[in-house]
């Protein structure tokens, strides 16, 4: 035979070494996952807290339903501001993100 295998050599510690290596590998992978997940969670909380919820009514959780009804009814009845117009006081371009722009009921009157 080409291989000279000794049958009297016992390798009892080899399985233990493999198990310890796998456990340490899983420990490193789990720790890395926890660190990355915690970092992403903190970043998303910072981003959420950085937004001013008073300026965007869609982000407000305690908004009055009557206000939202009046806001929607106002956009349906009267036209929304054209975004190509400038604000004369600040000189900024007015920006409108509404699907109802140009489809008001009072536009044809």
Secondary structure as the mmCIF struct_conf table of DSSP 4:
data_model
#
loop_
_struct_conf.conf_type_id
_struct_conf.id
_struct_conf.beg_label_comp_id
_struct_conf.beg_label_asym_id
_struct_conf.beg_label_seq_id
_struct_conf.end_label_comp_id
_struct_conf.end_label_asym_id
_struct_conf.end_label_seq_id
TURN_TY1_P TURN_TY1_P1 UNK A 7 UNK A 8
TURN_TY1_P TURN_TY1_P2 UNK A 12 UNK A 12
HELX_RH_AL_P HELX_RH_AL_P1 UNK A 13 UNK A 50
BEND BEND1 UNK A 51 UNK A 51
TURN_TY1_P TURN_TY1_P3 UNK A 53 UNK A 55
HELX_RH_3T_P HELX_RH_3T_P1 UNK A 57 UNK A 59
BEND BEND2 UNK A 61 UNK A 62
HELX_RH_AL_P HELX_RH_AL_P2 UNK A 65 UNK A 77
BEND BEND3 UNK A 78 UNK A 78
HELX_LH_PP_P HELX_LH_PP_P1 UNK A 79 UNK A 82
TURN_TY1_P TURN_TY1_P4 UNK A 83 UNK A 84
BEND BEND4 UNK A 85 UNK A 85
STRN STRN1 UNK A 86 UNK A 86
HELX_LH_PP_P HELX_LH_PP_P2 UNK A 87 UNK A 87
TURN_TY1_P TURN_TY1_P5 UNK A 88 UNK A 90
HELX_LH_PP_P HELX_LH_PP_P3 UNK A 92 UNK A 92
STRN STRN2 UNK A 93 UNK A 93
HELX_LH_PP_P HELX_LH_PP_P4 UNK A 94 UNK A 94
TURN_TY1_P TURN_TY1_P6 UNK A 99 UNK A 102
BEND BEND5 UNK A 105 UNK A 105
TURN_TY1_P TURN_TY1_P7 UNK A 106 UNK A 107
#
